[in-house]
Amino acid sequence: MFEYEIATARHADLIREAALYRRVQEAKEARRASSRSQEPERRVTGQRSRFTRAA
């Protein structure tokens, strides 16, 4: 019976850990999505002459 209780507790821990991992991944994705939509695209300036051409 003791082994069953340990296995049940471990299973519950794994479920909680997986839920936390999913929430973190969803938060990262939401942050990425919101930063993409809020930041306007900028035009590339013509400062190519700052560096020499390679080969």
C-alpha distances in whole Angstrom, upper triangle without the diagonal:
4,5,5,7,9,10,11,13,14,15,17,19,20,21,23,24,26,27,29,30,32,33,35,36,38,39,41,42,44,45,47,48,50,51,53,54,56,57,61,62,65,68,68,71,74,73,73,76,74,73,74,74,72,73
4,5,5,6,9,10,11,12,14,15,17,18,20,21,23,24,26,27,29,30,32,33,35,36,38,39,41,42,44,45,47,48,50,51,53,54,56,59,60,63,66,66,69,72,71,71,74,72,70,72,72,70,71
4,5,5,6,9,10,10,12,14,15,16,18,20,21,22,24,26,27,28,30,31,33,35,36,37,39,40,42,43,45,46,48,49,51,52,54,57,58,61,64,64,67,69,69,68,71,69,68,70,69,67,68
4,5,5,6,9,10,10,12,14,15,16,18,20,21,23,24,26,27,29,30,32,33,35,36,37,39,41,42,43,45,47,48,49,51,53,56,57,60,63,63,66,69,68,68,71,69,68,70,69,67,69
4,5,5,6,9,10,11,12,14,15,17,18,20,21,23,24,26,27,29,30,32,33,35,36,37,39,41,42,43,45,47,48,49,51,55,56,59,62,62,65,68,67,67,70,68,67,69,68,67,68
4,5,5,6,9,10,10,12,14,15,16,18,20,21,22,24,26,27,29,30,32,33,35,36,37,39,41,42,43,45,47,48,49,53,54,57,60,60,63,65,65,64,67,65,64,66,65,64,65
4,5,5,6,9,10,10,12,14,15,16,18,20,21,22,24,26,27,29,30,32,33,34,36,37,39,40,42,43,45,46,48,51,52,55,58,58,61,64,63,63,66,64,63,65,64,62,64
4,5,5,6,9,10,11,12,14,15,17,19,20,21,23,25,26,27,29,31,32,33,35,36,37,39,41,42,44,45,47,50,51,54,57,58,61,64,63,63,66,64,63,65,64,63,65
4,5,5,6,9,10,11,12,14,15,17,18,20,21,23,24,26,27,29,30,32,33,35,36,37,39,41,42,43,45,49,50,53,56,56,59,62,61,61,64,62,61,63,63,61,63
4,5,5,6,9,10,10,12,14,15,16,18,20,21,22,24,26,27,29,30,32,33,35,36,37,39,41,42,44,47,48,51,54,54,57,59,59,59,62,60,58,60,60,58,60
4,5,5,6,9,10,11,12,14,15,17,19,20,21,23,24,26,27,29,30,32,33,35,36,38,39,41,42,46,47,49,52,53,56,59,58,58,61,59,58,60,59,58,60
4,5,5,6,9,10,11,12,14,15,17,19,20,21,23,25,26,27,29,30,32,33,35,36,38,39,41,44,45,48,51,52,55,58,58,58,61,59,58,60,60,58,60
4,5,5,6,9,10,11,12,14,15,17,18,20,21,23,24,26,27,29,30,31,33,35,36,37,39,43,44,46,50,50,53,56,55,55,58,56,55,57,57,55,58
4,5,5,6,9,10,10,12,14,15,16,18,20,21,22,24,26,27,28,30,32,33,35,36,38,41,42,45,48,48,51,54,53,53,56,54,53,55,55,53,55
4,5,5,6,9,10,11,12,14,15,17,18,20,21,22,24,26,27,28,30,32,33,35,36,40,41,44,47,47,51,53,53,53,56,55,54,56,55,54,56
4,5,5,6,9,10,11,12,14,15,17,18,20,21,23,24,26,27,29,30,32,33,35,38,39,42,45,46,49,52,52,52,55,53,53,55,54,53,55
4,5,5,6,9,10,11,12,14,15,17,18,20,21,23,24,26,27,29,31,32,33,37,38,40,43,44,47,50,49,49,52,50,50,52,51,50,52
4,5,5,6,9,10,11,12,14,15,17,18,20,21,22,24,26,27,29,30,32,35,36,39,42,42,46,48,48,48,51,50,49,51,50,49,51
4,5,5,6,9,10,11,12,14,15,16,18,20,21,22,24,26,27,28,30,34,35,38,41,42,45,48,48,48,51,50,49,51,51,50,52
4,5,5,6,9,10,11,12,14,15,16,18,20,21,23,24,26,27,29,32,33,36,39,40,43,46,46,46,49,47,47,49,49,48,50
4,5,5,6,9,10,11,12,14,15,17,18,20,21,23,25,26,27,31,32,34,37,38,41,44,43,43,47,45,44,46,46,45,47
4,5,5,6,9,10,11,12,14,15,16,18,20,21,23,24,26,29,30,33,36,37,40,43,43,43,47,45,44,47,46,45,47
4,5,5,6,9,10,10,12,14,15,16,18,20,21,22,24,28,29,32,35,36,39,42,42,43,46,45,44,47,46,46,48
4,5,5,6,9,10,11,12,14,15,17,18,20,21,23,26,27,30,33,34,37,40,40,40,43,42,41,44,43,43,45
4,5,5,6,9,10,11,12,14,15,17,19,20,21,25,26,28,31,32,35,38,38,38,42,40,39,42,41,40,43
4,5,5,6,9,10,10,12,14,15,17,18,20,23,25,28,31,32,35,38,39,39,42,41,41,43,43,42,44
4,5,5,6,9,10,10,12,14,15,16,18,22,23,26,29,31,34,37,37,38,41,39,39,42,42,41,44
4,5,5,6,9,10,11,12,14,15,17,20,21,24,27,28,31,34,34,34,38,36,36,39,38,38,40
4,5,5,6,9,10,11,12,14,16,19,20,23,26,27,30,33,34,34,37,36,36,38,38,37,40
4,5,5,6,8,10,11,12,14,17,19,22,26,27,30,34,34,35,38,37,37,40,40,40,42
4,5,5,6,9,10,11,12,16,17,20,24,25,28,31,32,32,36,34,35,37,37,37,40
4,6,5,6,9,10,11,14,15,18,21,22,25,29,29,30,33,32,32,35,34,34,37
4,6,5,6,9,10,13,14,18,21,23,26,29,30,31,34,33,34,36,36,36,39
4,5,5,6,9,12,14,17,21,23,26,29,30,31,35,34,34,37,37,37,40
4,6,5,6,10,12,14,18,20,22,26,26,28,31,30,31,34,34,34,37
4,6,6,8,9,13,16,18,21,24,25,26,30,29,29,32,32,32,35
4,6,8,10,13,17,19,22,26,27,28,32,31,32,35,34,35,38
4,6,10,12,16,19,21,25,26,28,31,30,31,35,35,36,39
4,7,9,13,15,18,21,22,24,27,26,28,31,31,32,35
4,6,10,13,15,19,20,22,26,25,27,30,30,31,34
4,7,9,12,16,18,19,23,23,24,27,26,28,31
4,6,9,13,14,16,19,19,21,24,24,26,29
4,6,9,12,14,17,17,19,22,22,24,27
4,7,9,10,13,14,15,18,18,20,23
4,6,8,11,12,14,17,17,20,23
4,6,8,10,12,14,15,18,20
4,5,6,9,11,13,16,19
4,5,6,8,9,12,15
4,5,7,9,12,15
4,7,10,13,16
4,6,9,12
4,6,9
4,6
4
